[in-house]
Amino acid sequence: MKHVVIVGGGFAGVNCAKKLAEHPEVRITLIDKHNHQQFQPLLYQVAAGFLAPSNVAYSLRNMLVRHPNIEIQLDEIVSADLNNRSVTSANGKTYHGDFLVLAAGSQANFFGTPGADQHSYPLYSLHDAELLRSRILAVLEAANRDPSLIAKGALNFVLVGAGPTGTEMAGTLGDMIHHALREEYPSLPLSEAGIYVVDMGHCVLGAFSTKAQAYAAKMLEQRGVRIHLHTAVKEVEEGHVVLGDGTIIPTHTVVWAGGLRASEFSGNVGIRQGHGGRIDVAPDLTVPGFKGVYALGDFANITGKDGKPLPQLASVAEQSGKWAAKNILADIAETPRKPFDYFDKGIMAMIGRGAAVAEMGAHRYELEGPMAFTAWLGVHVALLSTMHAKVEAVVEWVWDYFSEVKGDQVLDRFSQETIDWNADAGEPPKAQATPAKGS
């Protein structure tokens, strides 16, 4: 019986394990430092309180319980010996397999921005989303108790990055602040809230068409979002951010959606890291020079048919996991491996209730507005890992669409209530929003 060791319980690792588990002659050990898989594309909805954590995180043991040839190990892998196809955990345990699959995921890339790692909230894990949700609620409660804190940035929210994560979070935050919470905070002047999106690029949603970018910018502006383009974040402090043009925005809630890099583990596998700290792989998803070693998902630099790197998307991770399993089975059968053939389903982003953009398929058939919103709902329901999660998410979204009452505004991370309100930067220069291209 061949043994496959998989590091990482995300989309890539789980789909690889499931595909391999169809073959009882293969034994799989799946290792992750968390006991759950998380659906990253919806973490921003947890942060805004539109979905509960249980809607986007699923127990690995429960998901894989019907596969007796999969063993789950809750452990943190810190190093690897690729020549021997083995990995070692933080507590010293070594796992060795006939095949080794590295799918350890990603983390926030702060690009060396001073203070960003200390004073901003990334949005790449369930823990991140829960912390951010509690911080948003904590500043709202503080401003409700003491309106003078509004001048110190209590109601200012800065989102760094105008890609899908930053844009979706900004639009959802706009709906939350300016609509959903009006009845819950009747004495709080929510009209004074400032939501800022800051990006060095020339547009929001840079991977989308010019038409979609213009629509997204318009929808954000309708939700009170101020867009700063061609602008870097120079520094993040506890009570403010400094932009590259000298603008100072007082705030105690900075959301970092400025990019991804491979998890720290990628620096301990004994080979040179590629772009974004990721592992460069061959077309068949193997790590060149190491027999029986694969790298997948956000942990790998995977090249598409056009010769360009594929984006860090759930669909890429899911498909690469299944494809790697096929190639491992080919190795076992001593038949040729096949180059990864990614099926491009398109890209989409939800900017707020009833507002979305979608570019469907490899030819990018464009949708916007309610039609794109409906497509977004359908695709994301399909991607959720369990039937229970699908049903709960649909109920939550239908309730959200027809009701102004939100269901998960629970401040359960009390550390987020500890805010130094004296850590402000005084009176900032007037911030001017830069219109997005096409708006």
N, C-alpha and C positions, 0 to 999 in steps of 0.2 A: 504494500500500500504506500503510495507516494504522499508526502507530507508537504503542505503549502503553508507558509507563515505569512500572514498579512498584517502589516502595521497600519492601523487607521480604520476607524469604523464610520467613515463618512460615505458619501455616495459611491465613490470609486471602490473602496474596500468592501463594503457590504454587497454591492452588485457583483463584484468578483467572487466573493464567498458564496453567494446564492447560486451563481452559475456553476461553480465547481461542485457544489453540494449535490447537484443533480446526478453526480457520478459517485456511487458508494465506494468505489475503489480509491477515492481520494480523501485524505484526512486534512482538515483545515483548522488552523489556529488563528483566530482573529484577536488582535491586541489593540486596546485603546485605553487611554487614561480616564476616559469617561465611560459610563455604562449606557450611554444613549447615543443615538444618531440625531443630529440636528439639521433642520431644513433652513440653511442660511438665507435663501432668498426672501423668507418671511420674518426674519428676526426684527426688522424695523417695525413690523406690526405688533410684535410683543413689546418693543420699547415704547410704542405709542399707546399701549393698552387696548388695542383693537383685537388682539388674540391673546389667549392665555399661553403660558409656557408649554403646557401639555399638548397644545395644538401643533407645535413645531418640533417637539423632541419626543423620541420613541425609544423605549428600552431595547437594547440590542438583543438581550436574551429572549424577550418576548417576540421580537421580529423573527428570530432565527430558531425558535424552539422546535419547529417541525423538521429541522435538519440535524439529525443525530451525529453526523460526521463533522459538524462545526463545533469547535470548542472556543468559548469566549474567555479571554483573560483580561481582567481589569488591571492594567499595569502601564507605567510610563516608560517608553523606550527612549534611551538617551544616546546610544551608540550602535554602530553596525560594523560587521566584518563581511564585506561583500564577497570576498574570495571564498569564504566558508558558508555563505548564505545564512548568517546568524546575526541576531540582534541581542543587545543587553539592556536590561531595565535599570531604573534608578536604584532599586534594591538589590542589584547584582545578579538577578536571574537571567540566564541565557536561553534563547529560543533558537533552534536550528531546524531548517527545513531542506527538502530537496529543491524547493523553489521559495524565493523570497519576493514578496510584493510590498513596495514602499508607497503608501498612500496616506501619509501623515498630515495632509492638509496644509493650511496656510495661517498666517497671522497678519496683523496690521503692519504696514510699512510706513514709518513716520519720516523717512527720508532725512533723518538727522535734524529735524525741526526742533529747536530748543524748547523744552517744556512740554512738547506734545505727548510724550509717553507718560508724563506725570499728571497732566491737567486736562486731558481730553478723554473722550469716551469712544473707543473703537466699537464696531458693530459687526463682529465676526464670530461670536459665540453666544450661546444661550445666556451664559453668565454676563457677558457684555450687555445684552439686551435688557436683562433684569436690573442691572445697575443703572443703566440709562433711564429706564422707566421710573425707578425710584428717585433719581436725581431730578427729572422733569417734575414729578409730583412734589418733591421737597421744595423746589424753588417756587412753585405755585402756592403751596401752603404758606411759605415764609412771606411772600408778597401779600397774601391775603391777610396775614396777621399784622404786617407792618408795610403799608404802601410806600413808605420812604425808600424801601429797598429796590423799588423799580428803577430809581435813578442810578443804582449801583449795578444794574444789569440783570436783576432777578428774572425779568421777562424777555431777555435777549438770548437767542439760541443761534449758535454759529455752526454751520455744517461745512466741513472742509472736504471738497470733492464734489463735482457735478456729474459724476457717472450715475449709473442706475441706483446704487445704494444711497448716495447723497440726495439725488433728485426725488426718489420715492419717499425717503424719510422726511424731506422738507415739505413735500405736498401733503403727506399724512399729518405731519405736525401742524401745518396750516389749517387743515380741517379740524384737528383736535382743539387747537387754541382758539380759533375764531368762530367755531360752530358748536362742536360737541360739548365743550365745557362751560358754555355760557350759563346754563341753568344750575350747574353744580357750584359755580363761583359767581353768584349774582352781584356781589359787591366789588369784585376784582376788575379793574379796567383792562380787560384783555385786548382792547383795541390798541393799547400802548405796547403790546408785545412786538418784538422785532425778530424775524427769522431771516438769517443771512446765509446764502450759499456762496462760497468762495472757491474759485478754481483758476488755475493758470492758463487754461485753455480758452478758446474763442467762443465756446458754446456749451450749453448743457447737453448731456447725452451724446458725447462725441462719436460714439459708434453708430449712431442712427442717421437717417437722412436729414437734409436741411429742413424739409417740411415738418418732420417729427420734432426736430429741435425747436423750431419756432412755436409749434403747438405746446410743447412741454413748458417752454419759457412763459407763454401766455397763461397757462393753467397755474403755474407757480405764482405769477404776479397777481392773479385773481385771488389767490389764497394768502396774500400779504407777504410773499417771500421776496426779499431783495437780493438780486443776483449781482455778484462782483466777479467779472471775468477778467482775463489777462492779469490776474492778481495772485500773488503768492501769500501764504501765511508765514510771516517772518518769525513769529514767536508766540507761544501760548503760555500765559501765566494764570495763576489761580483766579484772578478777578477780571482778566481781559485778554484779548488777542491783539497782536500788532500785525497789520497787513504790510505787504511790500511797499505800498505807496505812502506809508506813514499813518494811515487811518488806525485809530485805536477804538475797538468795540468793547465796552464793558460787558462781561458775561461770566456766568458761572457754569454754563453748559455748552461745551464744545464737542460736537460729534465728529469723529475722525472717519471719513470715508474716502481717504486720499489714495488708497492703493493697497495691494497685497504683496506679501512675499512668503516664501515657503516657511514652514514651521522651523523652529530652532534646530530640530533634529537633523535637518539637511546639512548643517555644518559639521556633523559628527559621523558622516557615513564614509569618510576617507577618500572622497574624490572632489574635484573642483566643482564649485557651484556655478550654474549658469545664470541667465538673466532672472532677477527677482529672487535669487538664492535657490532657485529650483534646480532639479536634476535634469540634464539633457538626456533625451532618450532617442533610440533608433526608431525608424518608422513602425516597427513591430512592437514598440513600447518596452523593449528590453534596454537595460543599461549597458552601453557598449563596453566590452572587455570583461564582462562578468556573466558567466554562464548561469542561467536560471534566475536572474535578478530582473525584476520589472519595477518601473516607477509610473505612477498614475495620477490623474486628477490635478488638483492645485499644486501638488508636490513636484510635478514634472513639467518640463518644456516640451510640449507635443506639437509637431509641425503638421499643418493642414495640407490639403491638396495643392494650394497656391504657394506653398513654401513659407507661409507666414505662421507664427505661433498661434495656436488656438487659444481663445480667451478662457479665463477661469470661470466657467459656467457649470451649473449642476448637470446640464445635459452632456457636456464633455466628460465630466467625471463619471457619470453613470455609464455612458457608452464605452469609455476606456476600460472601466472595470470589467464589463462583460466581454470585451474584446481580448483583454489580457487572459481571462479565464479560457477562452477558446484557444489562444496560443499556448497556454500551459498544457492543455489537453492534447494539443498537437505535438508538443514536446514529448509528452508521455507516450503518445502513439508513434513517435519517431516519424512524423510527417512534417512538411514545411510550415513554418509560421507565415501568417499573412500580415501585410502592412495595415495599420489602423485606418479604417475608412469611416470618417466621421460623417454622420447624417445631420446636416444643418437644418434644424427646425425653425430657425429664425431667432429674433430677439424681441423683447417686450419690456415695458416699464409701466407701472401704475403710478400716476401723479396725484391721485386723490379719488374721492368717491365719484364714480361715474366717468373718470378721466384717465385715459391710458393711451399709449402708443404701442403698435405692434408691427413688426416687419416679418411676415410669415414665409418660411421656406428659404431655400438657397437663393431664390430669385427676389426675395424681399418684397412680397406683396404687402402693401401698406394699409394699415387700419389706424384710425384714431377715434377718440370719443367713446360713446357707449358700446360700439361694436368691438373696439379693441379692449375695453374693460371686460366685456363678456368673454372674449377670447382669453384674456389674462386669467380670469377666474377658472375657466375650464382647464387650461394648461396646468395651473398650479394645483388644482384639486387632483389632477391625474398624477402629478409628480409626488404628492404626499405618500408616505410609505405604508400607512395602514388604513384599513377601512374606517376604523374608529376616528382617526385624524381627519379623513376626508369628510365624514358626516359632521363632525364638530366644527370644522372650518366653514363648511357651507352654511350651517346654522348661524354661526357668528357673523358671516358676511351678509347674509340676508337680513339678520337683525340690524346690523349696522346701516344697511342701505335704507331701511324703512323706519329707523328709529334714531333719535338724537341722543339716546342714553347709551353710554359705553360700559362694557361689562367688567373690565379688569383694572380699574384705577386703584390698585392696592399698593400702598407704600410699605413694602416689607423688607427693605434693605436700609435699616436705620442709620447706618454709617453715612448714607448720602444726605442726611439731615445736618451733618456737621459741616457748615459752610462758613468760611472766614469772610464776612461781609465787609471787612475793612480792607480787603485785598482788591481794591479798585484802582483805576488809573485816572481818576478825576474826570473832568469834562473832556470828552473826545472830540476830535474834529468831525464835522458833519460828513457822514458816510454817503457817498453817491453810488447808486446801483448802476452797473454797466449793462445795457440791454444785450440780450443774447442775439446771436446772429439770426437774422430773419424775423426778429420781433419788431 
